[in-house]
Amino acid sequence: MGRRRRVAERRSTRRPVVVGGVIAVAAVGAGIGAWALFGGTEGEATATVAAGEKTARTGPLSAAEVTRAAEAFLTAWQNGDAAGAAAATDDPAAAKPLLTGYTEDAHIEDVAIAPGTRVGDRLPFSVKATVTHDDVSKPLAYDSALTVVRDTSDGRPLVDWAPSVVHPELKDGDRLVTGEAGTPPVTALDRDGGKLTTDAYPSLAPVLDGLREKYGKTAGGTAGVELRVVRGKAAKDDQGAELSDKTLLELSEGTPGEVRTTLSPSLQKAAEQQVAAKERASVVVLRPSTGEILAVANSSTGFNTAFQGSLAPGSTMKVISASLLLEKGLAANDKPHPCPKYFSYGGWKFQNDDKFKIEDGTFKASFARSCNTAFISQAPELEDDDLTKQAQQVFGLGMDNWAVGVPTFDGAVPVTSDAPMGASLIGQGLVRMNPLNMASVSATVQSGVFRQPYLVAPSVDDRKLATASRTMSASTLAQLRELMSYTAAYGTAAEAMAGVSGSVGAKTGSAEVDNQKKPNGWFTAYRGDLAAAGVVQAAGHGGETAGPIVAALLKQGG
């Protein structure tokens, strides 16, 4: 048995942590293995495991051993002795960096630890402290727990090390850090200077997040200050998914900068109301003469399908395909054009909706009725990359170079052959678009030139907007406008566009999706200096689903 030290000989400057009325002062460090216990209750063990003792203690831990080990760890931690606290664990090498960072990186001070009631080898405890960063301080309080185990080499009672002992949110590889809360916040403004908030415009949540990510550091704001868990690479939840950083305490909110957008408050409000009436609806409104985005809205607030969706556009793609056929002399509006019930190409048999056919019809009639075989029948006359080039060179799509101001998907028209190439002509196969892309298509037809859509003026950050390498010929453009105008008045878009006056054009689309009972409904149109496009997923034909949404916004904006 080791000798007891007399309490009166020297007063410790440390603040001890008391477990169950038993006060333990631990001398912890390199080469020190002696524990002194005093003031214990009757029946508790007082034996010491001396440094260098050859016989390792085994068997269940006594209450005294659990108490001594817990108090040694908690007292050292409470007093800012990271090395001492780490040495009281069974993995000092892993414990010391985190315990050191508790003070140096997390700036946690004035730590006071209150042990709870021990249950076997486990001791719960509560922590109260202060987090200070520059001139800002806030109190911190939380609960945790530790477990005491025997050291595998000499049998000493030690704290079973785990990051969660320091804070229950910590996992292997994590750190506690107090500092700036990432990117400074921004206040987004509409074109008139009004604030854009998710309270007024719920579906703008991902757009506002994108604006903060893009402009937070340059908009003049300052970041808030927070205590947060910075995740290590190994941090995963119970299901194996990677965990993101987590804020534990906000010390200050920060000051937002301002970013002005091109959004119209009246059109944005109307767009929100329109998509709210349907499930899985998205819409975008543009100004063709400038490329300014006037409205963007989604039924779902979690993902910006209007800007980042990647969906087959169905027959709205025929606007691009028609421009290609017109340019190559494979079609002309008032000339006869085949629209059979079926057409086989590349090993696939294609058909029209409801298996209709148009006998002795013109290309204008086929476009207005949205005849699939009128387009696929021309596939044998095309090169595999013709449609890709048309989309890129005339409509500015599929080059992944748009600089809108927030993240976007810029369309995809990959080069394919045989049946997939034929399917691409009618917006199926591997073609992928979203409402922003298809609104831009209508805007290009209305204005005669591709102007990249943007949400924040390029002058704000001197970014370069995407351009198209060429425009359609005057003849092609005139015929394409006539096709869309005729469709809006007499074709599949007529019902939705009824009452939309002025210089208008439209095209409907329905895209089949595997394992989906109803197709995705698409609609793209223009009226004067407005262009819009929308999609309602799994709802049916575009003229009946997305059409009313787009038409209502064209009326509102006109």
N, C-alpha and C positions, 0 to 999 in steps of 0.2 A: 504494500500500500504506500502511495506517495504521502509526503507530509502535507498537512494543512498549513496554509499561510494565515497569519493573523491579520484581520481586517484593519486593525488600527495602524499597522506598520506603514501603509502608504495608501493614499486615496487616489483612485483612478480618475482621470479626466474624461473618460469615456462615459457616454450615456448608455447604461446597460438595458437590454430588452429582457423583460421578466416574463417567464412562462410559468403559470400555475403557482406563483408565489416563490419560486426558486430562482435565485439570482446567480447567474454564472458569468464569470469573466474569463474569456478565452485568450490564451496567448497563442496566436496563430501566425505562422510564418515558416520560412525555410529552416529546417532543422529543429523545429519545436514541436513536440508531440505530447506535451503534458497538459492535462486539464485539471483545474482546481475547482472543486464544488464546495460551496459553503451555504449555510442557512437552509439546508434541505429539510425535507420532512422526514419523519421517522420511517425507517425501513428502506430509504432510497440507497442505491449503491454509491459508494464513495471511492471505489477502486480507481486507480489511474492506470492508463495504458502508457507506459513510459516509452520515451524515444528509444528506438533500437531494441525493444522487447522482442524476443524471438518467437514467443508463443502467441499466435493470433487468436483473439477472442472470437468465439462462434456462438451460435444459438440465437434465440429471439432477443431483440433489443429490449432493455429494461426501460421503464418510464424515465429514470434518471438519465440514461444515455440519450434518449430522444430529446429530452429537455436540454441537456448540455450542448448537443450538436446544433439544435435549432437556435438556441440563444447565442452561440458563438457566431453563427452565420448572420443572424438578424442584427446583432449588436454591431458587428463590423460594417455591415451594409448601411445601417442607420447612421454611423459615424463617418461615412464616406471612405472607408478603408476597403477599396475594391480588391486589393491583393489579399487582405486578410479574409474577406468574405469568400473569395474564390477558393482559398486554401481550405475552407471549411466545407467544401463540396467534394464530390467524387470525380470531378472533371475540371480542375482549376484552369487548364488551358482554354477551355471553351467558355468558362464562366467569367474570367477576368476581363476580356474585351467588352462584353455586354455590361458588366457592372461598372467598368470605367466610363463607358459611354453614357451611362445613366446620369453621371454628373457632368462630364465634359461635352457630350453631344446633345443630350436632352435638356441640359441646364436645370436639373431637378435638385432642389436644395431644401434645407430645413426638414429633413425626412424624419417622421415619427411613425414607428411601427408598433402596433398593438396586437399581441398574440391573442388568438381565440382559444377555444377549448380543444386540447389534444384528443384525438381519437386514434388509439393505437400508435402507429408510426407516422401518422399524418397530423400536421398542425396548420390550421387555417390562421390567417392574420390579415389585418387591414393596414393600409398605408395612407398616411396623410403627408402632403409635402407642398412645396411651392415651385412653380415653373416660372423662370424669369428669362426674358430675352430683351436685351437693351434696357429700356425703361418700362417695359410691360411685364406685369406679374399676375399670375392667377393661381388659385389653390387647385390642388390635384388630390383626388381621393379614389381609392379602389380597393378591392379585396383580392387576395390570392391565397396560395397554400403551398406547403412544402412537405416532402416525405423524407424521412431519415432511413438510411440503409447502412449496412456494414461495409467498410472498405474491403475489397477482395483480397488485398495483400496482407493487412495486419489486423483486420477486424475492428478498426476504429469506427465509431458512429459518425457518419458524414451526411450532409444534405445531398439527396439524389438530384443531380443538376438537370435542369430543363429550363429553357428561356421563359417558359410560362410561370416560373417561380417569381421572376422579376415583375412580370405583368402578364395577366392571363391571355392577352391578345398576341403575345410573342410566340413565334415558332422558330425552328432552327434556321439560322442564317439572317434572321431579322435584326433590325437596329431601331433604337428609339432616337429620334432627332427632333429638335425644336428649331424652327427657322421659317423662312418664307414659305407660304402655302402654295407652292408651284407657280403657275402663271397668274399674273395679276388679273383681277376681274375687269370686265368691260361692261359699259352700258351701251347697248345697241339702240340706235335711233332709226326711225323711218325717214323717208325722203323729206318730210316736213319738219323733222326735228323732235318728234314725239318719241317717248320711250317705248321700246318693244319688250314686253314681259310675257312670261308664260301664263300669267293670270289672265291677260287680255287675249293672248294668242297661244293657246296650249300646244299646238303642233310645232311651234318654232323652237321647242326645247333643243333638239339636236343642232339646229341652225345656230342658236345662241352659243351652244358649247363649241361649235366650230369656229365662230367668230372670236371667242376667247382664246382658243388654241392658236389661231392665226395672228391675232392682233394684240393679245394681252400684253406682250412685252414692249410694244411700240406705240400703244394708244395713250400713254401718259399716266397710267394708273400705277398704284403700288400694291404689291402682294400683301396679303394678310400674314399673320404669324400663327403657327400652330405646332402643337406636339403631335407627332404622327409616327406610326409604325412604317418603316421603310422595309419592304419585303426583300428577302434574299431569294436567290434563284430556286431554292429548294422549297419555298413556302407554298403549301397546297392545303386545300380544305379537306374535309373528311371524304369527299367524293373524288379527290385527286385533281380537282381543278386548281389552276394557279390563282393565288390570291393577289389582290391589288393593295397598294398602300392604304392605310386607314388612319383617319384623323381621330386622336384621342381627346384633344383639348384645343379649342380655338382661343388664342390669346387676343387677337384683333382681326377684324374683318378685312382690312385693306381698303384702299381707295380706288374705285373703278375709273378707267379711262373711257373715252367715248369713241364709238365707231358709227358713222352714218352709213346707212344702207340705201338701196334704191326702192325698197318696198313702199307701196302705196297703202296707207292705213285703211282706207275705205275698201280697196280690193282685197287686202289681206283679211280683213274682218269678214267680208263676203265669202272668201275662199274657205275660211275656217268653218263658217256656217254650212257651206255646201258639203264638205267632206264629213262633217259631223253627223249628217243625216244618213250616211251609208257606212258599212263596214269595209275596211281595206281599200279606201279610196285615197287617191293622191292627185294633185293638180298643180300646174305652174302657169303663170301668166307673164308674158314678155312684151317689151316694146320693140318691134322689129327695126325701127329706124336707128336705135341706139344699142340694143342688146340688153337694156336694163331689165332686171327681174322685178316685177311689180307685186307678185304674190307667189307664195309656195305654201302648200298645206297638205297634211296627211291625217287620215283618221287615227292612225296609231302614232302616239307621241314618242315611241321608243326608237324608231328607225326612220330616217329620212328617205323613204322610197322615192319621193318626187325627184330627188337629186342623186341618190346613190343606188337606187334599184337597178336590177339587171334582169329584165324580163323580155320575153319574145313580144314584139310590138304588133304582131298580127298584120292585118291589111292596111294599117296606117303606113307600113313600110312601102306600100304601093305608090306613094307619092315619090319616093326616091327611085323606085323601079320604073315608074312611068317616065320620069325625066330621062332615064337611061335609054329606054326603048324609043322615045321621041328623038333623042339626039342621034341615035344610030340608024334612024329611018326604019325601024322595025314596027313602028306604029305611027298613026296620025289620027287626030281626033275624029274626023268625019269620014275616014276611010273604013271599009269593011275590015273586021278583025274577028278571028275565031274565038268563040266561047263555048266549047263543047262541054257535055256533062262530065266527061272524064278526059284525062290526058296522062299517059304513062311516060315517065322519064327517069333514066338512071336506075331502073328496077323498082320504082315506086309508082303506084297508081294514085294520082291526085284527082280530087273531085271538088265541086262547088258546094257551098252551103245548101242543104236540102236538095242537092244533085240537080240544080237548075241548069239550063242552057239558054243561050241567046242565039237564035237563028237569024242569019243575015244582019247581024248587028254591027255597030261601029265600035271603035276603041273607046269613045266617049261613053257609050252605053255600058260597056264592060266595066269601066272604071267606076261609074256611078252605081252600078249594081254590085260592085266588088267581086268580079268574076276571077276566080283563082286561075282557071285554065287559060285565060287570055294572056296571063303573064308567063306561066310555066311552059306554054306552047312555044315561047320564044327562047327558052333556055338553050336549045341546041344551036342557036345562032350566036350565042354569047361566049366570051372567054371566061375562064374560071374567076379571074380577078376583076372583071368589068364592074360588078356591083360594088365591090370593095373600093375601087378607085373612085367611082361616082360619089359614094358616101363621104370619102375623105376629101376629094379635090373640090367638090361643089358645096357639100353641106357641112364640112369641117368636123365630121364624126369619126370616131374610132381611132384617134391618134394619141389619146391620153395626154393632151396638152392644154386643156382648158384651165384657165386661172380665174375661177369664179369669185374667190374670196373665202370659200368654205369647201370641204371635200365634196367631190362629185365623181360620178361615173360618166364617162364621155361617149358611151355607146361602143358597140363592137359589131363589125361586119367582116368576119374573117373570110379569107379565101377558102372556098370549098369547091367540090366538083360533083358531078353526077346529081343524084337525087337531092343531097343536102344543098347544092347550089340552087336547084329549082325551088326548094322550100324557102330559101333565103329571099327569093323574089317576092314572096307573099308574107314575109315577116315571121317565118317559122325557122326550123333548122337551128343554126347556131347564132343567128342575129339576136342581139340583146340591146334594149333601150330602156329609157325611163321617161316620165313626163317632161323633164327638162329638155332632153334630147329631141323629143317629138314636137314640143312647142317651138324649138329652134328650127325644125324642118319647116313648119308652117311660116315662121318668121322669114326664113330664107326665100320662100316662094313669094310672100307678100312684098318684100323689099327688093328682091332680085339679087341679093348678095348676102353671104353668110357674115353675120356679126356675132362674135362669141358672146353668149349671155354672161352677165356679171351681176353680183349682188352688192359688191363694194366697188366704187369707182377705181379704176387702175391708177389714177393720180394719187390716191392715198398712200400707196407703197411702191409706186413706179414699176409695177409689174407689167409684163407684156402679154397682151391678149392673143389668143390663137387666131389664125386666119386660114382661109381656104385659098388654094392655089389658082382657082379659076372660077368663072361664073358660067351659068347656062347661056346658050345662045338666045338672042331675042325671040326667035321663033319658038324654041323649046319653052322658054319662060311664059310666053303668051298662051301657048296651048295648055301648059300645066295649070296656070291660073284658071283657064276656062274649065278644065276638068274638075277642079275643086269647087269652083262656083256652081257648076252644073250639079254636082253631087249635093251641095248644100241646098239647092233649090228643088231638085227632082230625084235625087238618089237616096242612098241609105241614111244620109245625114239630114234629110229634109224635115223630118218630124222634130228632131231636137233643135234645128236652126230656125224653125218657124218663128217669125217675129223678130229675128235678128236682122236688122236692116243695114243698108250701106254696101260697101264693097266687101263681100264675104267669100270665104271658101272653106271647105271642110272635107274630112275623110274619116270614116269609121274603121274599126278593126276589132276582130275577135281572135284571140290567140288560144289555141288548145294547149292544155298543160296535162302531163301524165298524172294519172290518179286523181284528177280533179273533175267533178261531175259537170260543172259549168265552165265555159272559157273565161279568160280575162277580157273585160270589155275596154276598148281603147277609143279615144276620140281626139282628133287634132283639128284646129280651125284657126282662122284669122278674121278680123273685122277691122277695117281701117288700119290704124297703127297699133293694133293689139293682136297678139297671137297667144294661143293657149293649147294645152294638151292635158289629158287626164287619163287615169286608168282606175277601174274598179275590179279588183281581183275576184275570181271565182263567182261572178255575178251574172254573166250572160253577155249578150251582144252589146257592142260599144254604143250604138245609137240609142239604146234604151237605158244604159247604165251611166257611162262616163259623159255621154252627149249632153244631157240636161245640165250637168255641173259646168262644163265648158261654156255652153251657150249662155247660161245665167251670168257668168263672169264677163263674157264679151258684151252682153247687154249693159251690165253695171258699169263697165269701164268705158263704154262708148258714149 
